[in-house]
Amino acid sequence: MSLHPSPRAFRRPQPDGDHPAKPTIPGQAAAGPVSGARLRVLDGLRVVAAAAVLFHHYTREDIWGHDAFGWLTTAGRYSWLGVELFFMISGFVICMSAWGRPLGGYLRSRVVRLGPAYWFCVLVTMAVLLLDGEPLGGAGPGLSQVLTNLTMFQTPLRSGLLDMSYWTLWSEVRFYLLFAVVAWTGLTYRKVLNFCWIWTVASLLAPTSGVPLFETLANPVYSPLFVSGICFFLIRREGPRAGEPWALLGLSWLLMQRWLNDIVAWNTVKGDRLSWEACLAVVTACYLVMAAVALRRLDRIDWRWLSVGGAMSYPLYLLHQQIGITLLRQWHRDVEPWTLLLSAVAVILLASWLVQRYVERPSARLLKQWLESRPARA
């Protein structure tokens, strides 16, 4: 199945807090988060990444039995690369939102951002599988599998994924935990750069170390993307003359092109051929777009609707694969392909908006209040 990683290398969505930190002298920590205009261009990039992954799954020939969409099918063979863009955005935004924030606030923000929508979407996916005739246990998901998926640690616990898209969350969670180490002592320009260098060196050593725990933590296949996102934020914060982040970006790009060989192999459907050169061109384009964000070349992209789209991209990512493919396989013999494709996209978009508006927002607000009130009561 496409977007299914190797057992040894597991790759979001998407964090919040897109508020630029107040510039400081390199090496000095900011006093605290500073409010400012939301970087809606990042929301727009999230929308692009989510749409790319969605069309990759929905236009696959193994669903329709033939090439049903022409050029869209061809583009869809490569649009799984939206995940790589997601990871770069994550590195950028996590560093930005954690700057000047205490460790407790940083960790709470991750739980509040990822938890409510994820837990609800797991239950919705389970319900759709049951309605489709997949029993709990047997051919369908077991109750233990569903409960384990609610922890978000199904990959290290070696439980089956209720939705194959969930594999990216393990890469995200590992990044959050690693970054918490540097956030613990307060972020500064030098500390963050040192963290990136250490993580890069660890990623170089991990594949041949023979230590599974070391390789799991280093996440060598996808760490270059998170590191690149952090470097792009540092360039935006400190200015384009900060040479060290550019050097680290160059090294990260070189490492990424190496691991892209493996990633292309994992995402190649049987009987299909993917061009490594085309994949590298797409990844390089993602680097160039993020560089434009870092250099403030895209700040004019500030449309309000992008914030709505960016907020929807997380539930969209969580809902689209298992549920969408189930619907497509159920109806593809009875409905004209373009009509069914557009209908499935419309249903998933509506469901994502409803989850974000009526589940994620109120639940996240209540969860945040609960987490922040516990120390006071104690």
C-alpha positions in Angstrom: 0.0 0.0 0.0 1.3 3.4 -0.8 2.6 5.6 1.9 3.5 2.5 3.9 6.9 2.8 5.4 9.6 0.3 6.0 9.3 -1.5 9.4 12.6 0.2 10.5 11.6 3.8 9.5 8.3 5.3 10.4 7.6 8.8 9.4 1.5 15.9 10.5 0.3 16.8 11.1 0.1 19.7 12.0 0.9 21.9 15.0 -0.5 25.2 15.9 0.8 28.5 17.4 1.8 30.2 14.2 2.8 33.4 16.0 6.3 34.9 15.3 8.5 35.3 18.3 10.0 38.6 19.1 13.5 39.0 17.5 16.4 38.8 20.0 20.1 38.9 19.8 21.4 35.5 18.8 22.2 33.5 21.8 19.6 35.2 24.0 16.3 33.7 24.8 13.1 35.6 24.1 11.2 36.8 27.1 8.1 35.0 26.1 5.7 34.4 23.2 4.7 37.6 21.5 1.4 37.9 19.7 1.4 38.8 16.1 -0.2 38.1 12.7 -0.7 34.5 12.0 1.5 33.2 9.3 -1.3 32.2 7.0 1.1 31.2 4.2 2.0 28.2 6.4 -1.7 27.4 6.6 -1.9 27.5 2.8 1.1 25.1 2.6 -0.7 22.8 4.9 -3.7 22.8 2.6 -1.5 22.0 -0.4 0.2 19.2 1.5 -3.1 17.7 2.7 -4.7 17.9 -0.7 -1.7 16.3 -2.3 -1.8 13.3 0.0 -5.6 13.0 -0.4 -5.4 12.9 -4.2 -2.5 10.4 -4.0 -4.8 8.0 -2.2 -8.0 8.7 -4.1 -6.7 8.4 -7.7 -4.7 5.1 -7.3 -5.3 2.6 -10.1 -5.6 -0.3 -7.7 -8.9 1.3 -6.4 -10.4 2.0 -9.8 -8.9 -0.9 -11.8 -7.5 1.5 -14.4 -6.2 5.0 -15.0 -9.5 6.8 -14.4 -8.2 10.4 -14.2 -5.4 10.9 -16.7 -3.0 13.6 -15.6 -4.4 13.6 -12.1 -3.5 9.9 -11.7 0.0 10.7 -13.0 0.4 13.6 -10.6 -1.1 11.5 -7.8 1.7 8.9 -8.1 4.0 11.5 -6.7 1.8 13.6 -4.5 2.5 11.5 -1.4 5.4 13.9 -1.1 3.0 16.2 0.6 4.1 14.4 3.8 7.6 15.6 3.4 6.3 19.2 3.2 4.2 18.5 6.3 7.4 17.5 8.2 9.2 20.7 7.2 6.3 22.9 8.3 6.2 21.0 11.6 9.9 21.8 12.3 9.3 25.4 11.5 6.1 25.9 13.6 7.2 23.8 16.6 10.3 25.9 17.0 8.4 29.1 16.5 5.6 28.2 19.0 8.0 26.8 21.6 10.2 29.9 21.7 9.9 31.7 25.1 7.4 29.1 26.4 8.2 26.9 29.5 8.5 23.2 29.0 5.1 22.5 30.6 3.4 24.9 28.3 5.1 23.4 25.3 4.1 19.9 26.2 0.5 20.9 27.0 0.2 22.7 23.7 1.2 19.5 21.9 -1.4 17.4 23.8 -4.1 20.0 23.3 -3.3 20.3 19.6 -3.0 16.7 18.6 -5.2 14.8 21.1 -8.9 15.8 20.8 -9.2 15.6 17.0 -7.2 12.4 16.9 -9.2 10.5 19.5 -12.4 11.4 17.8 -11.2 10.5 14.3 -10.0 7.1 15.6 -13.5 6.4 16.9 -15.1 7.6 13.7 -12.8 5.4 11.6 -13.7 2.4 13.8 -17.4 3.1 13.3 -17.1 3.3 9.5 -15.2 0.0 9.4 -18.0 -1.6 11.5 -20.7 -0.2 9.3 -18.8 -1.5 6.3 -19.1 -5.0 7.8 -15.7 -5.3 9.3 -16.2 -6.8 12.8 -14.1 -6.1 15.8 -11.6 -8.9 15.6 -11.5 -11.4 12.8 -11.0 -9.6 9.5 -11.6 -6.2 11.1 -9.8 -4.2 13.8 -9.7 -5.9 17.2 -10.8 -4.0 20.3 -7.2 -4.0 21.6 -6.1 -2.5 18.3 -8.6 0.3 18.6 -7.7 1.0 22.2 -4.0 1.0 21.4 -4.5 3.4 18.5 -6.1 5.8 21.0 -2.7 6.1 22.7 -1.0 7.4 19.5 1.8 5.0 20.3 0.6 2.0 18.3 3.8 1.9 16.2 6.2 1.3 19.1 3.7 -0.9 20.8 3.6 -3.0 17.6 -0.1 -2.8 17.1 -1.8 -2.5 13.7 -2.7 1.0 12.4 -6.4 1.6 12.3 -5.7 4.0 9.4 -2.4 3.8 7.5 -2.0 7.6 7.6 -1.4 7.4 11.4 2.2 6.2 10.8 3.3 9.9 10.4 2.3 10.6 14.0 5.1 8.5 15.4 7.7 10.6 13.6 6.0 13.7 14.9 5.8 12.5 18.5 9.5 11.6 18.4 10.4 15.0 17.2 8.3 16.7 19.9 9.9 14.6 22.6 13.4 15.3 21.3 12.7 19.0 21.0 11.4 19.0 24.6 14.9 18.4 25.8 16.2 21.7 24.4 12.9 23.5 25.3 13.4 22.4 28.9 16.3 24.8 29.4 14.9 27.6 27.3 15.4 28.1 23.6 18.1 30.3 22.3 19.6 30.6 18.8 22.7 28.7 19.8 20.9 26.0 21.7 18.6 25.3 18.9 21.4 25.1 16.3 23.4 22.8 18.6 20.3 20.6 18.9 20.1 20.4 15.1 23.7 19.6 14.6 23.6 16.9 17.3 20.4 15.4 15.8 22.0 15.4 12.3 25.2 13.7 13.5 23.1 11.1 15.4 21.1 10.5 12.2 24.3 9.8 10.4 25.5 7.3 13.0 22.2 5.6 13.8 21.8 3.4 10.7 25.0 1.4 11.3 25.0 1.6 15.0 23.2 -1.7 15.6 21.3 -0.1 18.4 17.6 -0.2 17.6 16.7 2.4 20.3 19.3 4.8 19.0 17.9 4.4 15.4 14.4 4.9 16.6 15.1 8.1 18.4 17.3 9.5 15.7 14.7 8.8 13.0 17.4 9.2 10.3 15.1 9.0 7.3 12.9 11.9 8.2 15.1 13.9 10.6 16.5 16.1 7.8 13.1 17.4 7.1 12.4 18.5 10.7 15.9 20.0 11.0 15.3 21.9 7.8 12.1 23.3 9.1 13.8 24.5 12.3 16.6 26.1 10.2 14.1 27.9 8.0 12.5 29.4 11.2 16.0 30.5 12.5 16.7 32.2 9.2 13.3 34.0 9.4 14.0 35.0 13.0 17.7 36.0 12.7 17.8 37.2 9.1 19.3 35.8 5.9 22.9 36.6 7.0 22.8 33.8 9.6 25.1 31.5 7.7 25.1 28.4 9.9 21.5 27.5 9.3 22.1 27.7 5.6 25.0 25.3 5.9 22.9 22.9 7.9 20.1 23.2 5.3 22.5 22.1 2.6 23.6 19.1 4.6 20.0 18.2 5.4 19.1 18.4 1.7 22.0 16.0 0.8 20.9 13.6 3.4 17.3 13.8 2.3 18.2 13.0 -1.3 20.0 9.9 -0.1 17.0 8.6 1.9 14.6 9.5 -0.9 15.8 6.4 -2.7 14.3 4.3 0.1 11.2 6.4 0.4 10.5 6.1 -3.3 10.8 2.3 -3.1 8.3 2.2 -0.2 5.8 4.3 -2.2 6.0 2.5 -5.5 2.9 0.5 -6.2 3.5 -2.9 -7.8 3.9 -2.6 -11.5 4.4 1.2 -11.4 7.6 3.1 -11.8 8.4 6.3 -10.0 11.2 8.6 -11.0 13.6 9.4 -8.2 14.7 12.5 -10.1 11.0 13.8 -10.3 10.6 13.1 -6.5 13.9 15.0 -5.8 12.6 17.9 -7.9 9.4 18.0 -5.8 11.3 17.9 -2.5 13.7 20.6 -3.8 10.7 22.7 -4.7 9.4 22.3 -1.1 12.7 23.5 0.1 12.6 26.6 -2.1 9.0 27.4 -1.0 10.0 27.2 2.7 13.1 29.3 1.9 10.7 32.0 0.5 8.7 31.8 3.7 11.9 32.2 5.7 13.0 35.2 3.7 9.5 36.7 4.0 8.9 36.7 0.3 5.4 35.2 0.7 4.1 37.3 3.6 1.6 38.9 1.3 -0.3 35.6 1.2 -2.5 36.5 4.1 -6.0 35.5 3.2 -8.3 34.8 6.1 -9.7 31.6 4.6 -6.3 30.0 4.7 -6.5 29.9 8.5 -9.7 27.8 8.2 -8.1 25.5 5.7 -5.0 25.1 7.8 -7.1 24.2 10.8 -9.0 21.6 8.8 -5.9 20.0 7.4 -5.2 17.9 10.5 -8.7 16.2 10.8 -8.7 16.0 7.0 -5.4 14.0 7.1 -6.7 11.8 9.9 -10.0 11.0 8.2 -9.3 10.8 4.5 -7.5 7.5 3.9 -9.3 4.6 5.5 -12.8 6.2 5.3 -12.3 7.7 1.9 -11.0 4.5 0.3 -13.7 2.5 1.9 -16.3 4.7 0.3 -14.6 4.7 -3.1 -14.3 0.9 -3.2 -18.0 0.6 -2.1 -19.3 2.7 -5.0 -16.7 2.8 -7.8 -18.5 0.2 -9.9 -21.8 2.1 -9.8 -20.8 5.8 -10.1 -18.9 7.6 -12.8 -15.3 8.1 -11.6 -15.1 11.9 -11.6 -18.5 12.2 -9.9 -17.5 9.8 -7.2 -14.1 11.3 -6.7 -15.5 14.9 -6.3 -18.3 13.6 -4.1 -15.8 11.7 -1.8 -13.6 14.8 -1.6 -16.6 17.0 -0.7 -17.8 14.5 2.0 -14.3 14.4 3.6 -13.9 18.2 3.5 -17.3 18.6 5.1 -16.5 16.0 7.8 -13.1 17.7 8.5 -14.7 21.1 8.9 -17.4 19.7 11.3 -14.7 17.9 13.3 -12.6 21.0 13.5 -15.4 23.3 14.3 -17.6 21.3 16.7 -15.2 18.7 18.1 -11.6 19.9 18.1 -12.1 23.5 19.0 -14.4 23.1 22.1 -12.6 19.9 23.2 -9.2 21.5 22.9 -10.4 24.5 24.9 -11.8 22.3 27.7 -8.7 20.1 27.7 -6.4 23.1 28.0 -8.4 24.6 30.9 -8.2 21.2 32.7 -4.5 20.8 32.2 -3.7 24.3 33.2 -6.0 24.2 36.3 -4.6 21.0 37.8 -1.4 22.5 39.4 -3.5 25.3 41.0 -5.9 22.8 42.6 -3.0 20.7 43.8 
